[in-house]
Each structure stands twice: as C-alpha cells, then as structure tokens.
Amino acid sequence: GVRLVGSEMCIRDSSDDENDSVKKDGDDDETSAVLIHSWKQHDAPVRTMAFDSTTTLLATAGADRCVMVYDVVRHHLTHALHGHKHVVTCLAFHPDSQQHTLLSGDEGGAVISWNLQTKRGKPLDAHASAVTALAVLHDGRRAVSAGRDSILCVWDLSAAVLLRTMPTGERLEGLVL
C-alpha cells in the first residue's frame, strides 16, 4: 500500500509477511512491510491522494498547490501540474485510464480538468468556497464536485461546461456515487 511517512510518500509491499518486519519506535507490535520506493517531491504537506483505475498512476496534491502524478510501477514522477492558486483539497481520475484525465479541486473553489497527455488544465468555475470532493460518473462523460458552499455541481467533461448546480442546504465534505 501507499503510506505517508512524515513528508515522504512510501510504497510498501506487505505480501511477504514471513521475511520482513518493521518495528515501530515505542511499539511492541511488529508490522510486516518492505519499503519498495519513497519520494519527497512536494514542498508542503500532502492533503489528498488518488489512484487511477489501473493503480499504475498515483496523484498527490496539497498545500504547495501542485498536483504530482507518479508512475508507481516504474517509480518516477510523470507530471508536476501547476495551476491552482489555493491548497488542493481533492483529486479524481477519469475511470477510463485511456482518457488521460485527472480532476483537482482547491480551497478557493476552483476545479481543474487536467489532460495528462498535454499537461494542460481547463478551469471549471462554479464553487464559491472550498471544493471538498470530486467524482467522475461511471459513464465517463460527467463529473460531480461538492463544496463547502453547499452546492453540488455536475460537469460535462468533454465540453468543460457546468450542466447543473444543486443546492444541498449542507456543507458537503465527501461524495459517494
């Protein structure tokens, strides 16, 4: 699994439980793990992470306002995406990895739809405060964003346009689709 240890992101393999153990300081319990790789790319704390549908790409983002995408199989950074003016709060990959699309939302209310092939982002503006959750619908044509402004936004991803806003009367911190 992937774990944040301090400001480093670590990928560990716990499949070989008999051969390797890592004992945590001050803890009598042993946890089996083998560190495969770690990165320290962000300049500030990581706030959110998301895997693509193949679990090959891992996106991270946070207080440095940068979205980083890693190839966890080949162990390298593939993208450093800059475009947010505020702390990045949430991420969501398109369910079809062949679409090469990643969404990111921030504390200022901005949503950006990133094309991972061109490394360019399209801003999707509708929220008045922090975007707290993003999800791409299973059809792959639409996405939903939720925010502390008590609004759900439904987006057309191909045209990068807002289809509908729905007031919820509640500040939303997550989505389940």
Residue pairs with C-beta under 8 A, 6 or more apart in sequence:
1 11
1 12
1 14
2 9
2 10
2 11
2 12
2 49
2 58
2 72
3 9
3 10
3 12
4 10
4 46
5 38
7 40
7 42
7 45
7 46
8 38
8 39
8 40
9 38
9 39
9 40
9 41
9 46
9 58
9 60
9 70
10 35
10 36
10 37
10 38
11 35
11 36
11 37
11 38
11 72
11 75
12 33
12 34
12 35
12 36
13 33
13 34
13 36
14 32
14 33
14 34
16 32
16 34
17 32
18 32
20 32
20 33
20 34
21 30
21 31
21 32
21 33
22 30
22 31
22 32
22 33
23 30
23 31
24 31
36 75
37 72
37 75
39 70
39 77
41 60
41 68
41 77
41 80
42 60
42 62
42 63
42 64
42 66
42 68
43 64
43 66
44 62
44 63
44 64
45 62
45 63
46 60
46 61
46 62
46 63
47 61
47 62
47 63
47 87
47 88
47 89
48 60
48 61
48 62
48 88
48 89
48 90
48 91
49 58
49 59
49 60
49 61
49 91
50 58
50 59
50 91
50 92
50 93
50 102
51 57
51 58
51 59
51 93
52 58
52 59
52 93
52 97
52 102
53 93
53 95
53 96
53 97
54 97
55 72
56 71
56 72
56 73
56 97
57 69
57 70
57 71
57 72
57 78
57 93
57 97
58 69
58 70
58 72
59 67
59 68
59 69
59 70
59 91
59 93
59 102
59 104
60 67
60 68
60 70
60 91
61 67
61 68
61 84
61 88
61 91
61 104
62 87
62 88
63 87
65 82
65 84
65 85
65 86
65 87
65 88
65 106
66 80
66 81
66 82
66 84
66 88
67 79
67 80
67 81
67 82
67 83
67 84
67 88
67 91
67 102
67 104
67 114
68 77
68 79
68 80
68 81
69 77
69 78
69 79
69 81
69 102
69 116
70 76
70 77
70 78
71 77
71 78
78 116
79 114
79 116
79 119
81 102
81 104
81 112
81 114
81 119
81 121
83 112
83 121
83 123
84 104
84 106
84 108
84 110
84 112
85 106
85 108
85 110
86 106
86 107
86 108
86 110
87 106
87 107
88 104
88 105
88 106
89 105
89 106
89 107
89 130
89 131
89 132
90 104
90 105
90 131
90 132
90 133
90 134
91 102
91 103
91 104
91 105
91 134
92 102
92 103
92 134
92 135
92 136
92 143
93 101
93 102
93 103
93 136
94 100
94 101
94 102
94 103
94 136
94 140
94 157
95 136
95 138
95 140
96 140
99 140
100 115
100 116
100 117
101 113
101 114
101 115
101 116
101 136
101 157
102 113
102 114
102 116
103 111
103 112
103 113
103 114
103 134
103 136
103 143
103 145
104 111
104 112
104 114
104 121
104 134
105 111
105 112
105 127
105 130
105 131
105 132
105 133
105 134
105 145
105 147
106 130
106 131
107 129
107 130
107 131
108 129
108 130
109 125
109 126
109 127
109 128
109 129
109 130
109 131
109 147
109 149
110 123
110 124
110 125
110 127
110 131
111 123
111 124
111 125
111 126
111 127
111 131
111 134
111 145
111 153
111 155
112 121
112 122
112 123
112 124
113 121
113 122
113 124
113 143
113 155
113 157
113 160
114 120
114 121
115 121
115 122
122 160
124 145
124 153
124 155
124 160
124 162
126 145
126 151
126 153
126 162
126 165
127 145
127 147
127 149
127 151
127 153
128 147
128 149
128 151
129 147
129 148
129 149
130 147
130 148
130 149
131 145
131 146
131 147
132 146
132 147
132 148
132 171
132 172
132 173
132 174
133 145
133 146
133 172
133 173
133 174
133 175
134 143
134 144
134 145
134 146
134 175
135 143
135 144
135 175
135 177
136 142
136 143
136 157
137 143
137 144
137 177
138 177
140 157
141 156
141 157
141 158
142 154
142 155
142 156
142 157
142 163
143 154
143 155
143 157
144 152
144 153
144 154
144 155
144 175
144 177
145 152
145 153
145 155
146 152
146 153
146 168
146 172
146 173
146 174
146 175
147 153
147 171
147 172
148 171
148 172
148 173
149 171
150 167
150 168
150 169
150 170
150 171
150 172
151 165
151 166
151 167
151 168
152 165
152 166
152 168
152 172
153 162
153 164
153 165
153 166
154 162
154 163
154 164
154 165
154 166
155 161
155 162
155 163
156 162
156 163
